[in-house]
Amino acid sequence: MILSAAMHPIEPYFNLTCTNNENLPINKITSTLSSQFSCSIHNCLCKRLKLGLVLYPKDIQIKNVILLVCDQCCNYKLENTIQHDQLEKWYFNIYKDSKSFQFKARFFQNEDGSLCFCNPTLNTNDLFNIEERELENWEKETIQQTIRKKMK
């Protein structure tokens, strides 16, 4: 079953509760996310373990980008950095400052095609100032379906 935007309308990701001088709660929406996803044109079709990133553009009219690349196609180097950080650098080196993202999420695709989603890390060396977030279940399902559809 493919999830449509109608099933998952664009909704605020964060609702912060603040208080005014009278100690009455005030809800503030700080960020909104697109509910649509698309695979990157840079994804490889190799049957190896792949690193994945979901990048959420600041412009919610643009689909969220699913980037999925194996280490050989991306020329990963054994360094003291996280592989996902290297993937992010590789992607941003292609586009320079032409793209702007507000959130990201990390995952892996195993050789059998199954996905493993990572928990957000707090202490990352983030060169691009993109906050990491945990995916909701509907997002994980949509990402899996989008990748399967693209692979067919």
mmCIF file of the C-alpha atoms, coordinates in Angstrom:
data_MODEL
# 
_entry.id   MODEL 
# 
loop_
_atom_site.group_PDB 
_atom_site.id 
_atom_site.type_symbol 
_atom_site.label_atom_id 
_atom_site.label_alt_id 
_atom_site.label_comp_id 
_atom_site.label_asym_id 
_atom_site.label_entity_id 
_atom_site.label_seq_id 
_atom_site.pdbx_PDB_ins_code 
_atom_site.Cartn_x 
_atom_site.Cartn_y 
_atom_site.Cartn_z 
_atom_site.occupancy 
_atom_site.B_iso_or_equiv 
_atom_site.pdbx_formal_charge 
_atom_site.auth_seq_id 
_atom_site.auth_comp_id 
_atom_site.auth_asym_id 
_atom_site.auth_atom_id 
_atom_site.pdbx_PDB_model_num 
ATOM 1   C CA . MET A 1 1   ? 0.000  0.000  0.000  1.00 0.00 ? 1   MET A CA 1 
ATOM 2   C CA . ILE A 1 2   ? 1.515  3.318  -1.035 1.00 0.00 ? 2   ILE A CA 1 
ATOM 3   C CA . LEU A 1 3   ? 0.973  6.151  1.402  1.00 0.00 ? 3   LEU A CA 1 
ATOM 4   C CA . SER A 1 4   ? -0.255 9.366  -0.137 1.00 0.00 ? 4   SER A CA 1 
ATOM 5   C CA . ALA A 1 5   ? 0.185  12.947 0.969  1.00 0.00 ? 5   ALA A CA 1 
ATOM 6   C CA . ALA A 1 6   ? -3.541 12.982 1.711  1.00 0.00 ? 6   ALA A CA 1 
ATOM 7   C CA . MET A 1 7   ? -3.015 10.287 4.346  1.00 0.00 ? 7   MET A CA 1 
ATOM 8   C CA . HIS A 1 8   ? -0.168 12.257 5.928  1.00 0.00 ? 8   HIS A CA 1 
ATOM 9   C CA . PRO A 1 9   ? -0.836 15.963 5.602  1.00 0.00 ? 9   PRO A CA 1 
ATOM 10  C CA . ILE A 1 10  ? 1.964  18.391 6.258  1.00 0.00 ? 10  ILE A CA 1 
ATOM 11  C CA . GLU A 1 11  ? 1.978  18.856 9.996  1.00 0.00 ? 11  GLU A CA 1 
ATOM 12  C CA . PRO A 1 12  ? 4.263  20.608 12.431 1.00 0.00 ? 12  PRO A CA 1 
ATOM 13  C CA . TYR A 1 13  ? 7.163  18.502 13.630 1.00 0.00 ? 13  TYR A CA 1 
ATOM 14  C CA . PHE A 1 14  ? 7.824  20.453 16.805 1.00 0.00 ? 14  PHE A CA 1 
ATOM 15  C CA . ASN A 1 15  ? 5.243  21.953 19.120 1.00 0.00 ? 15  ASN A CA 1 
ATOM 16  C CA . LEU A 1 16  ? 6.930  23.847 21.893 1.00 0.00 ? 16  LEU A CA 1 
ATOM 17  C CA . THR A 1 17  ? 4.890  24.866 24.903 1.00 0.00 ? 17  THR A CA 1 
ATOM 18  C CA . CYS A 1 18  ? 5.894  28.242 26.286 1.00 0.00 ? 18  CYS A CA 1 
ATOM 19  C CA . THR A 1 19  ? 4.360  30.279 29.015 1.00 0.00 ? 19  THR A CA 1 
ATOM 20  C CA . ASN A 1 20  ? 3.467  33.941 28.994 1.00 0.00 ? 20  ASN A CA 1 
ATOM 21  C CA . ASN A 1 21  ? 3.522  36.276 31.994 1.00 0.00 ? 21  ASN A CA 1 
ATOM 22  C CA . GLU A 1 22  ? 0.258  34.819 33.258 1.00 0.00 ? 22  GLU A CA 1 
ATOM 23  C CA . ASN A 1 23  ? 1.649  31.260 33.086 1.00 0.00 ? 23  ASN A CA 1 
ATOM 24  C CA . LEU A 1 24  ? -0.825 30.260 30.385 1.00 0.00 ? 24  LEU A CA 1 
ATOM 25  C CA . PRO A 1 25  ? 0.525  27.765 27.827 1.00 0.00 ? 25  PRO A CA 1 
ATOM 26  C CA . ILE A 1 26  ? 1.109  29.033 24.308 1.00 0.00 ? 26  ILE A CA 1 
ATOM 27  C CA . ASN A 1 27  ? 1.854  26.522 21.536 1.00 0.00 ? 27  ASN A CA 1 
ATOM 28  C CA . LYS A 1 28  ? 4.400  27.672 18.996 1.00 0.00 ? 28  LYS A CA 1 
ATOM 29  C CA . ILE A 1 29  ? 5.042  25.851 15.749 1.00 0.00 ? 29  ILE A CA 1 
ATOM 30  C CA . THR A 1 30  ? 8.733  26.096 14.998 1.00 0.00 ? 30  THR A CA 1 
ATOM 31  C CA . SER A 1 31  ? 9.078  23.925 11.914 1.00 0.00 ? 31  SER A CA 1 
ATOM 32  C CA . THR A 1 32  ? 6.999  22.166 9.272  1.00 0.00 ? 32  THR A CA 1 
ATOM 33  C CA . LEU A 1 33  ? 8.067  19.192 7.145  1.00 0.00 ? 33  LEU A CA 1 
ATOM 34  C CA . SER A 1 34  ? 7.039  17.942 3.736  1.00 0.00 ? 34  SER A CA 1 
ATOM 35  C CA . SER A 1 35  ? 5.268  14.578 3.777  1.00 0.00 ? 35  SER A CA 1 
ATOM 36  C CA . GLN A 1 36  ? 6.529  13.535 0.326  1.00 0.00 ? 36  GLN A CA 1 
ATOM 37  C CA . PHE A 1 37  ? 9.727  11.620 -0.416 1.00 0.00 ? 37  PHE A CA 1 
ATOM 38  C CA . SER A 1 38  ? 11.808 11.041 -3.534 1.00 0.00 ? 38  SER A CA 1 
ATOM 39  C CA . CYS A 1 39  ? 14.961 9.041  -4.230 1.00 0.00 ? 39  CYS A CA 1 
ATOM 40  C CA . SER A 1 40  ? 18.059 11.011 -5.179 1.00 0.00 ? 40  SER A CA 1 
ATOM 41  C CA . ILE A 1 41  ? 19.350 10.723 -8.739 1.00 0.00 ? 41  ILE A CA 1 
ATOM 42  C CA . HIS A 1 42  ? 22.719 9.867  -7.141 1.00 0.00 ? 42  HIS A CA 1 
ATOM 43  C CA . ASN A 1 43  ? 21.529 6.601  -5.547 1.00 0.00 ? 43  ASN A CA 1 
ATOM 44  C CA . CYS A 1 44  ? 23.417 3.537  -6.710 1.00 0.00 ? 44  CYS A CA 1 
ATOM 45  C CA . LEU A 1 45  ? 21.853 0.217  -7.742 1.00 0.00 ? 45  LEU A CA 1 
ATOM 46  C CA . CYS A 1 46  ? 24.619 -1.966 -6.279 1.00 0.00 ? 46  CYS A CA 1 
ATOM 47  C CA . LYS A 1 47  ? 23.643 -5.040 -4.239 1.00 0.00 ? 47  LYS A CA 1 
ATOM 48  C CA . ARG A 1 48  ? 25.983 -4.135 -1.360 1.00 0.00 ? 48  ARG A CA 1 
ATOM 49  C CA . LEU A 1 49  ? 25.462 -2.635 2.071  1.00 0.00 ? 49  LEU A CA 1 
ATOM 50  C CA . LYS A 1 50  ? 24.492 1.030  1.589  1.00 0.00 ? 50  LYS A CA 1 
ATOM 51  C CA . LEU A 1 51  ? 24.418 4.099  3.749  1.00 0.00 ? 51  LEU A CA 1 
ATOM 52  C CA . GLY A 1 52  ? 21.318 6.217  3.656  1.00 0.00 ? 52  GLY A CA 1 
ATOM 53  C CA . LEU A 1 53  ? 20.345 9.752  4.539  1.00 0.00 ? 53  LEU A CA 1 
ATOM 54  C CA . VAL A 1 54  ? 16.944 11.367 4.481  1.00 0.00 ? 54  VAL A CA 1 
ATOM 55  C CA . LEU A 1 55  ? 17.293 15.104 3.950  1.00 0.00 ? 55  LEU A CA 1 
ATOM 56  C CA . TYR A 1 56  ? 14.375 17.416 4.726  1.00 0.00 ? 56  TYR A CA 1 
ATOM 57  C CA . PRO A 1 57  ? 14.475 20.662 2.685  1.00 0.00 ? 57  PRO A CA 1 
ATOM 58  C CA . LYS A 1 58  ? 13.688 23.959 4.355  1.00 0.00 ? 58  LYS A CA 1 
ATOM 59  C CA . ASP A 1 59  ? 11.209 24.603 1.535  1.00 0.00 ? 59  ASP A CA 1 
ATOM 60  C CA . ILE A 1 60  ? 8.315  22.227 2.303  1.00 0.00 ? 60  ILE A CA 1 
ATOM 61  C CA . GLN A 1 61  ? 7.136  22.399 -1.330 1.00 0.00 ? 61  GLN A CA 1 
ATOM 62  C CA . ILE A 1 62  ? 10.202 20.294 -2.220 1.00 0.00 ? 62  ILE A CA 1 
ATOM 63  C CA . LYS A 1 63  ? 10.132 16.541 -1.570 1.00 0.00 ? 63  LYS A CA 1 
ATOM 64  C CA . ASN A 1 64  ? 12.365 15.048 1.106  1.00 0.00 ? 64  ASN A CA 1 
ATOM 65  C CA . VAL A 1 65  ? 15.458 13.457 -0.463 1.00 0.00 ? 65  VAL A CA 1 
ATOM 66  C CA . ILE A 1 66  ? 16.349 9.793  0.130  1.00 0.00 ? 66  ILE A CA 1 
ATOM 67  C CA . LEU A 1 67  ? 20.080 9.358  -0.530 1.00 0.00 ? 67  LEU A CA 1 
ATOM 68  C CA . LEU A 1 68  ? 21.294 5.741  -0.661 1.00 0.00 ? 68  LEU A CA 1 
ATOM 69  C CA . VAL A 1 69  ? 24.846 4.931  -1.802 1.00 0.00 ? 69  VAL A CA 1 
ATOM 70  C CA . CYS A 1 70  ? 27.313 2.064  -1.212 1.00 0.00 ? 70  CYS A CA 1 
ATOM 71  C CA . ASP A 1 71  ? 30.861 2.740  -0.035 1.00 0.00 ? 71  ASP A CA 1 
ATOM 72  C CA . GLN A 1 72  ? 32.438 1.911  -3.410 1.00 0.00 ? 72  GLN A CA 1 
ATOM 73  C CA . CYS A 1 73  ? 30.243 4.279  -5.427 1.00 0.00 ? 73  CYS A CA 1 
ATOM 74  C CA . CYS A 1 74  ? 30.825 7.097  -2.964 1.00 0.00 ? 74  CYS A CA 1 
ATOM 75  C CA . ASN A 1 75  ? 34.576 6.405  -2.519 1.00 0.00 ? 75  ASN A CA 1 
ATOM 76  C CA . TYR A 1 76  ? 34.417 6.230  1.274  1.00 0.00 ? 76  TYR A CA 1 
ATOM 77  C CA . LYS A 1 77  ? 37.751 6.526  2.998  1.00 0.00 ? 77  LYS A CA 1 
ATOM 78  C CA . LEU A 1 78  ? 38.694 4.990  6.312  1.00 0.00 ? 78  LEU A CA 1 
ATOM 79  C CA . GLU A 1 79  ? 38.895 8.090  8.467  1.00 0.00 ? 79  GLU A CA 1 
ATOM 80  C CA . ASN A 1 80  ? 38.025 9.070  11.989 1.00 0.00 ? 80  ASN A CA 1 
ATOM 81  C CA . THR A 1 81  ? 34.599 10.265 10.857 1.00 0.00 ? 81  THR A CA 1 
ATOM 82  C CA . ILE A 1 82  ? 31.239 8.559  10.756 1.00 0.00 ? 82  ILE A CA 1 
ATOM 83  C CA . GLN A 1 83  ? 30.428 7.099  7.328  1.00 0.00 ? 83  GLN A CA 1 
ATOM 84  C CA . HIS A 1 84  ? 27.139 9.002  7.220  1.00 0.00 ? 84  HIS A CA 1 
ATOM 85  C CA . ASP A 1 85  ? 29.121 12.226 7.678  1.00 0.00 ? 85  ASP A CA 1 
ATOM 86  C CA . GLN A 1 86  ? 31.243 11.280 4.675  1.00 0.00 ? 86  GLN A CA 1 
ATOM 87  C CA . LEU A 1 87  ? 28.101 10.592 2.632  1.00 0.00 ? 87  LEU A CA 1 
ATOM 88  C CA . GLU A 1 88  ? 26.711 13.979 3.619  1.00 0.00 ? 88  GLU A CA 1 
ATOM 89  C CA . LYS A 1 89  ? 29.976 15.715 2.627  1.00 0.00 ? 89  LYS A CA 1 
ATOM 90  C CA . TRP A 1 90  ? 29.972 13.857 -0.702 1.00 0.00 ? 90  TRP A CA 1 
ATOM 91  C CA . TYR A 1 91  ? 26.405 14.973 -1.458 1.00 0.00 ? 91  TYR A CA 1 
ATOM 92  C CA . PHE A 1 92  ? 26.967 18.587 -0.446 1.00 0.00 ? 92  PHE A CA 1 
ATOM 93  C CA . ASN A 1 93  ? 30.182 18.711 -2.463 1.00 0.00 ? 93  ASN A CA 1 
ATOM 94  C CA . ILE A 1 94  ? 28.038 18.042 -5.558 1.00 0.00 ? 94  ILE A CA 1 
ATOM 95  C CA . TYR A 1 95  ? 25.517 20.796 -4.809 1.00 0.00 ? 95  TYR A CA 1 
ATOM 96  C CA . LYS A 1 96  ? 27.607 23.292 -2.801 1.00 0.00 ? 96  LYS A CA 1 
ATOM 97  C CA . ASP A 1 97  ? 25.238 25.892 -1.339 1.00 0.00 ? 97  ASP A CA 1 
ATOM 98  C CA . SER A 1 98  ? 22.421 25.392 -3.840 1.00 0.00 ? 98  SER A CA 1 
ATOM 99  C CA . LYS A 1 99  ? 20.375 23.199 -1.468 1.00 0.00 ? 99  LYS A CA 1 
ATOM 100 C CA . SER A 1 100 ? 19.240 23.975 2.040  1.00 0.00 ? 100 SER A CA 1 
ATOM 101 C CA . PHE A 1 101 ? 18.027 21.354 4.526  1.00 0.00 ? 101 PHE A CA 1 
ATOM 102 C CA . GLN A 1 102 ? 16.610 21.705 8.022  1.00 0.00 ? 102 GLN A CA 1 
ATOM 103 C CA . PHE A 1 103 ? 16.674 18.077 9.226  1.00 0.00 ? 103 PHE A CA 1 
ATOM 104 C CA . LYS A 1 104 ? 18.283 14.745 8.409  1.00 0.00 ? 104 LYS A CA 1 
ATOM 105 C CA . ALA A 1 105 ? 17.930 11.120 9.452  1.00 0.00 ? 105 ALA A CA 1 
ATOM 106 C CA . ARG A 1 106 ? 20.405 8.252  9.025  1.00 0.00 ? 106 ARG A CA 1 
ATOM 107 C CA . PHE A 1 107 ? 19.792 4.644  7.980  1.00 0.00 ? 107 PHE A CA 1 
ATOM 108 C CA . PHE A 1 108 ? 21.412 1.592  6.361  1.00 0.00 ? 108 PHE A CA 1 
ATOM 109 C CA . GLN A 1 109 ? 20.222 -0.738 3.643  1.00 0.00 ? 109 GLN A CA 1 
ATOM 110 C CA . ASN A 1 110 ? 21.434 -4.311 4.059  1.00 0.00 ? 110 ASN A CA 1 
ATOM 111 C CA . GLU A 1 111 ? 22.422 -6.494 1.102  1.00 0.00 ? 111 GLU A CA 1 
ATOM 112 C CA . ASP A 1 112 ? 19.016 -8.208 1.296  1.00 0.00 ? 112 ASP A CA 1 
ATOM 113 C CA . GLY A 1 113 ? 17.296 -4.835 0.824  1.00 0.00 ? 113 GLY A CA 1 
ATOM 114 C CA . SER A 1 114 ? 16.054 -4.475 4.403  1.00 0.00 ? 114 SER A CA 1 
ATOM 115 C CA . LEU A 1 115 ? 16.456 -1.100 6.081  1.00 0.00 ? 115 LEU A CA 1 
ATOM 116 C CA . CYS A 1 116 ? 17.824 -0.307 9.519  1.00 0.00 ? 116 CYS A CA 1 
ATOM 117 C CA . PHE A 1 117 ? 17.043 3.182  10.822 1.00 0.00 ? 117 PHE A CA 1 
ATOM 118 C CA . CYS A 1 118 ? 19.491 4.861  13.205 1.00 0.00 ? 118 CYS A CA 1 
ATOM 119 C CA . ASN A 1 119 ? 18.690 6.773  16.351 1.00 0.00 ? 119 ASN A CA 1 
ATOM 120 C CA . PRO A 1 120 ? 19.670 10.439 16.257 1.00 0.00 ? 120 PRO A CA 1 
ATOM 121 C CA . THR A 1 121 ? 23.036 11.266 17.766 1.00 0.00 ? 121 THR A CA 1 
ATOM 122 C CA . LEU A 1 122 ? 23.512 14.368 19.850 1.00 0.00 ? 122 LEU A CA 1 
ATOM 123 C CA . ASN A 1 123 ? 27.275 14.771 19.602 1.00 0.00 ? 123 ASN A CA 1 
ATOM 124 C CA . THR A 1 124 ? 27.932 14.911 15.894 1.00 0.00 ? 124 THR A CA 1 
ATOM 125 C CA . ASN A 1 125 ? 30.417 17.090 14.086 1.00 0.00 ? 125 ASN A CA 1 
ATOM 126 C CA . ASP A 1 126 ? 27.855 18.687 11.804 1.00 0.00 ? 126 ASP A CA 1 
ATOM 127 C CA . LEU A 1 127 ? 29.520 20.806 9.139  1.00 0.00 ? 127 LEU A CA 1 
ATOM 128 C CA . PHE A 1 128 ? 26.236 21.692 7.462  1.00 0.00 ? 128 PHE A CA 1 
ATOM 129 C CA . ASN A 1 129 ? 24.239 22.704 10.536 1.00 0.00 ? 129 ASN A CA 1 
ATOM 130 C CA . ILE A 1 130 ? 21.423 20.215 9.922  1.00 0.00 ? 130 ILE A CA 1 
ATOM 131 C CA . GLU A 1 131 ? 19.664 18.861 12.984 1.00 0.00 ? 131 GLU A CA 1 
ATOM 132 C CA . GLU A 1 132 ? 19.232 15.108 13.148 1.00 0.00 ? 132 GLU A CA 1 
ATOM 133 C CA . ARG A 1 133 ? 15.773 13.770 13.935 1.00 0.00 ? 133 ARG A CA 1 
ATOM 134 C CA . GLU A 1 134 ? 14.141 10.439 14.665 1.00 0.00 ? 134 GLU A CA 1 
ATOM 135 C CA . LEU A 1 135 ? 11.806 9.154  11.993 1.00 0.00 ? 135 LEU A CA 1 
ATOM 136 C CA . GLU A 1 136 ? 8.198  8.425  12.771 1.00 0.00 ? 136 GLU A CA 1 
ATOM 137 C CA . ASN A 1 137 ? 6.806  4.999  11.802 1.00 0.00 ? 137 ASN A CA 1 
ATOM 138 C CA . TRP A 1 138 ? 4.816  6.335  8.819  1.00 0.00 ? 138 TRP A CA 1 
ATOM 139 C CA . GLU A 1 139 ? 8.027  7.948  7.493  1.00 0.00 ? 139 GLU A CA 1 
ATOM 140 C CA . LYS A 1 140 ? 9.948  4.680  7.776  1.00 0.00 ? 140 LYS A CA 1 
ATOM 141 C CA . GLU A 1 141 ? 7.183  2.855  5.864  1.00 0.00 ? 141 GLU A CA 1 
ATOM 142 C CA . THR A 1 142 ? 7.054  5.549  3.191  1.00 0.00 ? 142 THR A CA 1 
ATOM 143 C CA . ILE A 1 143 ? 10.856 5.501  2.765  1.00 0.00 ? 143 ILE A CA 1 
ATOM 144 C CA . GLN A 1 144 ? 10.847 1.699  2.414  1.00 0.00 ? 144 GLN A CA 1 
ATOM 145 C CA . GLN A 1 145 ? 8.057  1.831  -0.178 1.00 0.00 ? 145 GLN A CA 1 
ATOM 146 C CA . THR A 1 146 ? 9.730  4.665  -2.108 1.00 0.00 ? 146 THR A CA 1 
ATOM 147 C CA . ILE A 1 147 ? 13.018 2.741  -2.293 1.00 0.00 ? 147 ILE A CA 1 
ATOM 148 C CA . ARG A 1 148 ? 11.294 -0.532 -3.312 1.00 0.00 ? 148 ARG A CA 1 
ATOM 149 C CA . LYS A 1 149 ? 9.346  1.268  -6.030 1.00 0.00 ? 149 LYS A CA 1 
ATOM 150 C CA . LYS A 1 150 ? 12.512 2.912  -7.363 1.00 0.00 ? 150 LYS A CA 1 
ATOM 151 C CA . MET A 1 151 ? 14.407 -0.413 -7.437 1.00 0.00 ? 151 MET A CA 1 
ATOM 152 C CA . LYS A 1 152 ? 11.766 -2.106 -9.630 1.00 0.00 ? 152 LYS A CA 1 
# 
